[in-house]
Amino acid sequence: MFESLDDQMKLDAQETSSPRERAIKWILTGIGAVLLFGGLYMGIRLLE
């Protein structure tokens, strides 16, 4: 039926989330990463 666990996981992910939900998740992840690294960068700049 499934050749590997990876194939099963991909199929499960497609069934549980819509393309819109996945796009929102990636956008929020990107915003979070920018805030995290931007905050670290600003913190280091303030220490100088």
Protein Blocks (a to p, Z undefined) as FASTA:
>chain_A
ZZbfklmmmmmmmmmpcfklmmmmmmmmmmmmmmmmmmmmmmmmmmZZ
